[in-house]
Amino acid sequence: MPARLVELLQHLVNGLSVGTIYALIALGYTMVYGVLKLINFAHGDVYMVGAFSGYYLAGRLVPERAAGAPPPGLAGATLQAALVTLGAMAVCALLGLAIERFAYRPLRGRARLTSLITAIGVSLLLEYGFQLQPIRGLPVAFPPGPTPRFFPELLPRADWSLGGVSLSNYDVIGLAVAVALMIGLQLVVYRTRFGTAMRAVSFDPKVAALMGIPVDRIIAGTFALGSALAAAAAILNAVPRPQIHPLFGLLPGLKAFVAAVLGGIGSVPGAMVGGLALGLAEELVAGYTASSFKDAIAFTVLILVLLFRPDGLFGRARVEKV
């Protein structure tokens, strides 16, 4: 293939790999906003907690191999990776429940600015709480401290070259798992009683409560589901890019928020498309201009969307009565 085509395809592969991470995190933003009309700015830090949860779980479940020892079989490594991912998702689901119960639920019904400030406070609490020096005597080094950690290799890496385009098994697995989780979320939202109740609460929580829907439990379940997806994204991102630290979720969280706005915040398909589009835009800008513009493109997209299409690609304008 021509060199320019190979370069373009390589950028597309890299962009999709990053875009799936943004899409999974953006789903948490858009689900919470759809139900509560709240921007949960602590969501990026829940993603960080998912990475550290996977790190600690991997330390327990994935034993270190002695020098010269044979690597585990593919089935064993896959099982270990699945257990680490599911464990991190469970930890973050519980964290999402705790954040909703103790930080957001007491403020429900008050001004939205109050909840927004609280979300920023929870975000800072997680970011800087994880930078405290570890407490001696605990079975794990918690809090982890500010020193970066290196995520263990859950699966042996395999690299391929297809027509000059470099591809790894991490790219394939990450894309497959992300697509499976997105499809699963669509089925939950549109094919289950919980999803029907969630959409009813999103439309009008007071009327939903009169119809017998447990609004508090539905909102808590939405937080748990979105937080679990953030943890899955953290594991998928931490394995091929192994350095994690307490500010690991700051920039991805902000970019995922941009992706949610781009797709139309409150729209599940919009969050998916917005994440993939943002990942591709970042990679193409970095590849064809300068890598220093990579982080700036997300916020440029945010400004353009707010100027020309504030409802996003899949959003619908709503008329509010005053």
C-alpha positions in Angstrom: 0.0 0.0 0.0 1.1 3.6 -0.5 3.0 5.1 2.4 0.4 7.8 3.0 -2.5 5.3 3.1 -0.6 3.2 5.6 0.0 6.3 7.7 -3.6 7.2 7.6 -4.7 3.7 8.5 -2.3 3.7 11.4 -3.7 6.9 12.7 -7.2 5.5 12.4 -6.3 2.4 14.5 -4.7 4.5 17.1 -7.6 7.0 17.2 -10.2 4.2 17.6 -8.1 2.7 20.4 -8.2 5.9 22.4 -11.7 6.9 21.3 -13.2 3.8 22.8 -11.7 4.8 26.2 -13.3 8.3 25.9 -16.6 6.7 24.8 -16.8 4.4 27.9 -16.0 7.3 30.3 -18.4 9.6 28.4 -21.2 7.1 29.0 -21.0 7.7 32.7 -21.3 11.5 32.2 -24.3 11.2 29.9 -26.2 8.7 32.0 -25.9 10.7 35.1 -26.8 13.9 33.3 -29.8 12.2 31.6 -31.2 11.2 35.0 -30.2 14.0 37.3 -29.2 16.9 34.9 -25.9 16.9 36.8 -22.4 17.0 35.4 -20.5 14.6 37.6 -17.0 16.0 37.4 -15.8 13.4 39.9 -16.4 10.7 37.2 -12.8 11.1 35.8 -11.5 10.3 39.2 -13.7 7.3 39.6 -11.9 6.2 36.4 -8.6 6.7 38.3 -9.8 4.7 41.2 -10.7 1.9 38.8 -7.1 1.8 37.6 -5.7 1.6 41.1 -8.3 -1.0 42.1 -7.1 -3.1 39.1 -3.5 -2.5 40.1 -4.1 -3.8 43.7 -6.3 -6.7 42.5 -3.7 -7.7 39.9 -1.0 -7.7 42.7 -3.2 -10.3 44.5 -4.5 -12.4 41.6 -1.5 -12.3 39.1 1.5 -13.8 40.8 5.0 -12.6 39.9 6.9 -15.1 37.8 10.4 -16.1 38.7 13.1 -15.4 36.1 13.0 -18.1 33.4 9.6 -19.4 34.5 7.1 -20.2 31.7 4.4 -17.6 31.1 0.8 -18.7 32.1 -1.4 -20.2 29.4 -3.7 -18.0 27.4 -6.8 -19.3 29.2 -5.2 -18.7 32.6 -4.1 -15.2 31.7 -7.5 -14.4 30.2 -9.3 -15.5 33.4 -6.9 -13.4 35.5 -7.5 -10.4 33.3 -11.3 -10.9 33.5 -11.2 -11.2 37.3 -9.2 -8.0 37.7 -11.5 -6.1 35.3 -14.7 -7.3 37.0 -13.2 -6.7 40.5 -12.3 -3.1 39.5 -15.8 -2.6 38.1 -17.3 -3.8 41.3 -15.1 -1.5 43.4 -16.0 1.5 41.3 -19.7 0.6 41.3 -19.6 0.7 45.1 -17.7 4.0 45.0 -20.4 5.4 42.7 -23.1 4.3 45.1 -21.3 6.0 48.0 -20.7 9.2 46.1 -24.4 9.4 45.1 -25.6 8.5 48.6 -23.5 10.8 50.7 -22.5 13.6 48.3 -25.3 14.2 45.9 -28.5 12.8 47.4 -28.6 15.2 50.3 -28.4 18.1 47.8 -31.1 16.8 45.5 -33.7 19.5 44.9 -31.3 22.3 45.6 -29.8 24.7 43.1 -27.8 22.9 40.4 -24.8 25.1 41.2 -24.6 23.5 44.6 -24.4 20.0 43.2 -21.8 21.1 40.6 -19.6 22.6 43.3 -20.0 19.4 45.3 -18.9 17.3 42.3 -15.7 19.4 42.0 -15.1 18.9 45.7 -15.5 15.1 45.4 -13.1 15.2 42.4 -10.4 17.1 44.4 -10.9 14.8 47.4 -10.2 11.7 45.3 -7.3 13.2 43.4 -5.4 14.6 46.4 -6.6 12.0 48.9 -4.8 9.4 46.8 -1.7 11.4 47.0 -1.4 11.1 50.8 1.5 9.1 52.0 0.6 5.4 52.5 -0.6 4.3 56.0 1.6 1.7 57.5 0.0 -1.6 58.6 -2.6 -1.8 55.9 -2.5 -4.9 53.6 -2.0 -2.7 50.6 -0.2 0.7 50.2 -3.3 2.8 50.5 -3.4 5.7 49.9 -0.9 5.0 47.1 1.0 8.3 47.4 2.0 10.6 44.5 4.6 8.2 43.1 3.5 6.7 39.7 2.9 3.0 39.6 3.3 0.6 36.7 0.3 -1.6 35.9 1.2 -5.3 35.6 0.9 -7.1 32.3 -2.3 -9.0 32.5 -2.0 -10.6 29.1 1.1 -11.3 27.0 1.5 -8.7 24.3 1.4 -9.7 20.7 2.1 -7.3 17.8 1.1 -7.8 14.2 1.7 -5.9 11.0 -1.1 -5.9 8.4 0.0 -4.2 5.2 2.4 -2.0 7.2 -0.1 -1.1 9.8 1.0 -2.0 13.4 -1.6 -3.6 15.5 -1.5 -5.3 18.9 -3.8 -7.8 20.7 -4.4 -5.0 23.2 -6.0 -2.8 20.5 -8.2 -5.7 19.3 -9.2 -6.8 22.8 -9.8 -3.2 23.9 -12.1 -2.4 21.0 -14.0 -5.7 21.3 -14.6 -5.3 25.0 -15.6 -1.6 24.6 -18.0 -2.4 21.8 -19.5 -5.3 23.9 -20.0 -3.1 26.9 -21.6 -0.4 24.8 -24.0 -2.9 23.2 -24.7 -4.3 26.6 -25.5 -0.9 27.9 -27.9 -0.2 25.0 -29.7 -3.5 25.8 -29.9 -2.5 29.5 -31.3 0.9 28.7 -33.8 -0.2 26.1 -34.6 -3.8 26.8 -34.9 -4.1 30.6 -37.2 -2.9 33.4 -34.3 -1.0 35.0 -33.6 0.8 31.7 -37.3 1.6 31.3 -37.4 3.0 34.8 -34.2 5.0 34.2 -35.7 6.6 31.1 -38.9 7.4 33.0 -36.9 9.1 35.8 -34.9 11.0 33.2 -38.2 12.3 31.7 -39.9 13.3 34.9 -38.7 12.0 38.3 -41.8 13.2 40.2 -44.3 11.5 37.8 -42.1 8.4 37.9 -42.3 8.3 41.7 -46.1 8.6 41.5 -46.1 5.6 39.2 -44.3 3.5 41.8 -40.8 3.7 40.4 -38.1 3.8 43.2 -36.4 6.9 42.1 -33.6 6.8 44.6 -32.7 3.2 43.7 -32.8 4.0 40.0 -30.5 7.0 40.4 -28.1 5.0 42.6 -28.1 2.2 40.0 -27.3 4.7 37.3 -24.3 5.9 39.2 -23.1 2.4 39.9 -23.5 1.4 36.2 -21.6 4.5 34.9 -18.8 4.0 37.5 -18.4 0.4 36.5 -18.0 1.4 32.8 -15.3 3.9 33.9 -13.4 1.2 35.7 -13.5 -1.0 32.6 -12.2 1.9 30.5 -9.4 2.4 33.1 -8.2 -1.2 32.9 -8.4 -1.2 29.1 -6.2 2.0 29.1 -3.8 1.0 31.9 -2.8 -2.3 30.4 -1.2 -1.0 27.2 -0.2 2.4 28.7 0.9 1.1 32.1 1.9 4.1 34.2 -0.9 5.2 36.6 -0.9 7.9 39.2 -3.5 9.9 41.3 -4.1 12.4 38.5 -4.5 9.6 36.0 -8.2 10.4 35.4 -8.0 14.2 35.2 -7.4 14.8 31.5 -9.2 11.7 30.2 -12.2 12.7 32.4 -12.3 16.2 30.9 -11.9 14.9 27.4 -14.7 12.4 27.9 -16.9 15.2 29.1 -16.1 17.0 25.8 -17.0 13.8 24.0 -20.4 13.6 25.8 -21.1 17.2 24.9 -20.1 16.6 21.3 -22.4 13.6 21.0 -25.2 15.4 22.8 -25.1 15.0 26.6 -27.9 12.8 27.8 -27.7 10.6 24.6 -26.1 7.2 25.0 -25.4 6.7 21.3 -24.1 10.3 21.2 -21.6 9.5 23.9 -20.3 6.6 21.9 -20.0 8.5 18.7 -18.6 11.5 20.4 -15.8 9.5 22.1 -14.8 7.8 18.9 -14.9 11.1 17.0 -12.8 12.8 19.6 -10.2 10.0 19.7 -9.9 10.1 15.9 -9.7 13.9 15.8 -6.9 13.9 18.4 -4.9 11.3 16.6 -5.2 13.0 13.2 -4.3 16.4 14.5 -1.3 14.9 16.4 -0.2 12.9 13.3 -0.5 15.6 10.7 0.3 18.8 12.6 2.1 18.7 15.9 1.7 16.4 18.9 1.6 19.4 21.2 -1.9 20.2 19.8 -3.2 16.8 20.8 -4.7 17.9 24.1 -5.8 21.3 22.9 -8.1 19.8 20.1 -10.6 18.5 22.7 -11.2 21.9 24.1 -11.3 23.5 20.7 -14.0 21.0 19.8 -15.9 21.9 22.9 -15.8 25.6 22.1 -17.0 25.0 18.5 -19.8 22.7 19.6 -21.0 25.2 22.2 -20.9 28.0 19.5 -22.5 26.2 16.6 -24.4 23.2 17.9 -24.8 23.4 21.7 -27.2 20.4 21.8 -24.5 18.1 20.2 -24.7 15.7 17.3 -27.5 13.6 18.8 -29.0 16.1 21.2 -32.4 17.7 20.9 -33.2 21.3 21.8 -35.7 21.5 24.6 -38.0 24.3 25.4 -38.0 25.2 29.1 -41.0 26.9 30.6 -40.1 29.9 32.8 
